Amino acid sequence: MTGSTGSSTITDEHALTRLMVEFAAAADDADSVDAVSALFDTDGVFTVGGESYSGRAAIAAYLQGARDAGFAGPDAGTRHLVTNALATVESENEASGGCEWMLLRSATAESPVPTVIASGQYRDRYRRTNGHWSIAARTVRS
């Protein structure tokens, strides 16, 4: 790490911001929830609606339920949009950050304007293991 304006910190912050965007893209477009849960550390925690899911298998099971309910996935007609992403590198292997999110239902013949289904914030803790950043903990706030 080289300090708040050093190239190493900027590179890490970019990687963490990309991780936030990759979550949204995988939630919407990946064929399997495994692509989304793989963005978490092996013992990562995903907290949503006051419930916490620990480990990739539990996170994948929760995400599959969201897909089955029509809130995500390639056939859901939804898009996760993220904005105002900000990450702070705290040490060589620890960081925190988050972003604002919106879940949109795509326009259809019956409803020609996209509809906001939900919005909120992701508040994250990140961990670097073997040179790779992952989500150690994500809390979804509505």
Order of alpha helices (4+ residues) and beta strands (2+ residues): alpha-alpha-beta-beta-alpha-beta-beta-beta-beta
